[in-house]
Amino acid sequence: MQPLLAVDAPSMLFRAYYALPSSIKGPDGEPVNALLGAANLILREVETHGPRAVVLCFGPDAAHYRVELFPDYHADREELPAELAPQWADSRDFFEAFGWTVASHESLEADDLLGTYARLEAEAGGRALLMTGDRDMFQCANERVTVLYVRTGSRGAEEVGPKEVQARYGIPPELVPDFIALRGDPSDGIPGAKGVGEKTAAELLRRDGSLEAVLDGAIRETRPRLRGELVEHRDELLAYKQIATLQDVGLERPPDRPTDWAAAAAAARERGMNRLAERLDPSD
């Protein structure tokens, strides 16, 4: 069964932008390093997994409702670099030339789109692969959904399913938002509960089964500092869980759409990516 490959496009573009030098330029003298690097990252997974379709997901850096819940959410994220901005603007035309679908949302983040595509594919009896550099997506892992976790310097993505999440954190995937709320997530600016690390967060969730249950029983916690933190910051911790929980987006399951190797090669050559073009269509 061919899987659907859903890609966190902003994550791949940023990763590629910083991994490759801006001296890689197109015929117009403008950098194309992010487009080239992102294409290579995605093509590696396309060649490995042979997906029935590829969807690149875009959205705002921080969903408005998440910022309303916690104003410091993504507060430390950098602005779009000047040399990346024109590549970002060109990304839809470039990737659509590959035969890949580009999906975007005005108010919800790329992560939310990935989660929705994963649900739609699983409900239809298919399999989904979620390509991302964000461990928040581990909450989607199940028997039909695998996270392709991309790390800097690695050759190919790490396949993360329920067993890998359990081994990494000591909890099942569905408790990842609860875990993030307790432990915090520095990359998103979520502080979590003071003094609670991975070990304690997992211990509490294994014992009680959810963040809500942990908080409901907090008054009986025998560790004074932990008890105080859970009791005094109940509302904040519940907000952190809501922030970490993916939201459903009104999307439709994409139809089968194979990669158009010839058109992709033409788009690459148009942007001065001749080696990529030869890889895509050796006969051209």
TASUL-V627696 format. One record per pair of residues at least 6 apart in sequence whose ideal C-beta (glycine too) atoms are under 7 Angstrom apart, sorted by the first residue. I is the first residue (numbers start at 1). GAP is how many residues later the second one is. D is the distance in whole Angstrom. If there is no record, write none. Layout:
I;GAP;D + I;GAP;D
This chain:
1;125;7 + 1;126;6 + 2;48;6 + 2;49;6 + 2;50;4 + 3;46;6 + 3;48;5 + 3;49;7 + 3;123;7 + 3;124;4 + 3;125;6 + 3;126;5 + 4;47;6 + 4;48;6 + 4;49;6 + 4;51;7 + 4;113;6 + 4;117;5 + 4;122;6 + 4;124;5 + 4;250;7 + 5;40;6 + 5;41;7 + 5;44;7 + 5;46;4 + 5;49;5 + 5;124;5 + 5;126;6 + 6;49;5 + 6;51;6 + 6;108;5 + 6;111;4 + 6;112;7 + 6;122;6 + 6;124;5 + 6;125;7 + 7;35;6 + 7;47;7 + 7;48;7 + 7;49;5 + 7;50;6 + 7;124;5 + 8;49;6 + 8;102;5 + 8;103;7 + 8;106;6 + 8;123;6 + 8;124;4 + 8;125;7 + 8;126;6 + 9;47;4 + 9;48;6 + 9;49;5 + 9;82;7 + 9;101;6 + 10;48;6 + 10;100;6 + 11;121;6 + 11;122;4 + 11;123;6 + 12;26;4 + 12;29;5 + 12;30;7 + 13;21;5 + 13;25;5 + 13;71;7 + 13;75;6 + 13;78;7 + 15;118;6 + 15;135;7 + 15;137;7 + 16;17;7 + 16;18;5 + 16;21;3 + 16;22;4 + 16;25;6 + 17;16;6 + 17;17;4 + 17;64;7 + 17;67;5 + 19;18;6 + 20;13;4 + 20;16;7 + 20;17;5 + 21;12;6 + 22;9;4 + 22;11;6 + 22;61;5 + 24;7;6 + 24;8;6 + 24;9;4 + 24;12;6 + 25;6;5 + 25;7;6 + 25;247;7 + 26;6;5 + 26;245;4 + 26;246;4 + 27;245;5 + 30;56;6 + 31;52;5 + 31;56;7 + 32;55;6 + 32;239;5 + 32;240;6 + 32;241;6 + 34;50;5 + 34;53;5 + 35;52;5 + 35;55;7 + 35;56;6 + 35;59;5 + 35;236;7 + 36;237;5 + 36;240;6 + 39;237;6 + 41;109;7 + 42;12;7 + 42;89;7 + 44;112;6 + 45;86;6 + 45;103;6 + 45;112;6 + 46;8;6 + 46;213;6 + 48;108;7 + 49;80;6 + 51;78;7 + 52;204;5 + 53;48;7 + 53;201;5 + 53;202;7 + 53;203;6 + 53;204;4 + 54;46;4 + 54;47;7 + 54;205;7 + 55;46;5 + 55;48;6 + 55;62;6 + 55;199;6 + 56;39;5 + 56;44;6 + 56;46;5 + 57;46;5 + 57;53;4 + 57;56;4 + 57;57;5 + 58;44;7 + 58;46;4 + 58;52;6 + 59;45;6 + 59;46;5 + 59;49;5 + 59;50;4 + 59;51;5 + 59;53;7 + 59;54;6 + 60;47;7 + 60;49;6 + 61;13;6 + 61;16;6 + 62;11;6 + 62;12;4 + 63;44;6 + 63;45;5 + 63;46;5 + 64;43;6 + 66;7;5 + 66;177;5 + 67;6;5 + 69;170;5 + 69;173;6 + 69;174;6 + 70;169;6 + 70;170;7 + 70;173;6 + 72;117;5 + 73;115;6 + 73;116;5 + 73;117;7 + 73;170;6 + 74;114;6 + 74;115;6 + 75;114;5 + 76;113;6 + 80;8;6 + 92;10;5 + 94;173;6 + 95;7;6 + 96;6;6 + 97;166;5 + 97;167;6 + 97;170;4 + 98;161;6 + 98;162;6 + 98;166;4 + 99;158;6 + 99;159;6 + 99;160;5 + 99;161;4 + 99;164;7 + 101;153;5 + 101;156;7 + 103;10;6 + 103;148;7 + 105;8;6 + 105;144;6 + 108;139;6 + 108;141;5 + 111;23;6 + 111;25;6 + 111;26;6 + 111;135;6 + 112;134;5 + 112;135;5 + 112;137;5 + 113;136;5 + 113;138;7 + 114;16;5 + 114;18;7 + 114;23;6 + 115;25;5 + 115;131;4 + 116;132;6 + 116;133;4 + 116;135;5 + 117;11;6 + 117;134;7 + 118;10;4 + 118;12;6 + 118;22;5 + 118;27;5 + 120;131;7 + 120;133;4 + 121;6;7 + 121;7;4 + 121;132;6 + 122;6;6 + 122;20;7 + 122;22;4 + 122;23;6 + 124;129;6 + 127;17;5 + 128;16;7 + 128;17;5 + 129;17;5 + 129;19;5 + 130;7;5 + 130;10;6 + 130;15;7 + 130;17;5 + 130;18;6 + 131;17;4 + 131;19;6 + 131;26;6 + 132;15;7 + 132;17;7 + 132;18;7 + 133;17;5 + 136;40;7 + 136;44;7 + 136;108;6 + 137;10;5 + 138;9;6 + 138;22;6 + 138;27;5 + 138;35;6 + 138;38;5 + 139;34;5 + 139;35;7 + 139;37;4 + 139;38;6 + 139;107;7 + 140;7;6 + 140;33;7 + 141;6;6 + 141;19;6 + 141;20;5 + 141;21;5 + 141;24;5 + 141;32;4 + 142;20;6 + 142;31;7 + 146;13;5 + 146;14;7 + 146;15;5 + 147;13;4 + 148;9;4 + 148;11;6 + 149;8;6 + 149;9;5 + 149;11;5 + 150;7;5 + 151;7;7 + 162;10;6 + 162;11;6 + 165;7;7 + 165;8;5 + 165;11;7 + 166;6;6 + 169;10;6 + 169;29;7 + 169;33;6 + 170;32;4 + 170;36;7 + 171;8;6 + 171;31;5 + 171;34;5 + 171;35;7 + 175;30;5 + 177;64;5 + 177;67;4 + 177;68;4 + 178;27;6 + 178;32;6 + 178;33;4 + 178;63;6 + 179;22;5 + 179;23;7 + 179;26;6 + 180;10;6 + 180;60;7 + 180;64;4 + 181;11;7 + 181;30;5 + 181;56;5 + 181;59;4 + 181;60;4 + 181;63;6 + 182;10;6 + 182;11;5 + 182;14;5 + 182;19;4 + 182;22;7 + 182;29;7 + 182;55;7 + 183;9;5 + 183;13;6 + 183;14;6 + 183;15;6 + 183;18;4 + 184;6;5 + 184;7;5 + 184;8;3 + 190;50;5 + 190;53;6 + 190;54;7 + 192;48;7 + 193;36;5 + 193;37;7 + 193;40;6 + 193;44;6 + 194;35;5 + 195;30;6 + 195;31;7 + 195;34;6 + 204;10;5 + 205;9;7 + 208;6;5 + 208;9;6 + 211;26;6 + 211;30;5 + 214;16;7 + 215;15;6 + 215;19;5 + 215;22;7 + 218;9;6 + 218;12;4 + 218;13;5 + 219;8;7 + 219;12;6 + 221;6;4 + 221;9;6 + 261;19;5 + 261;20;5 + 262;19;5 + 262;22;7 + 264;16;5 + 265;12;4 + 265;15;4 + 265;16;4 + 265;19;5 + 268;8;4 + 268;9;4 + 268;12;6 + 269;8;4 + 277;7;7
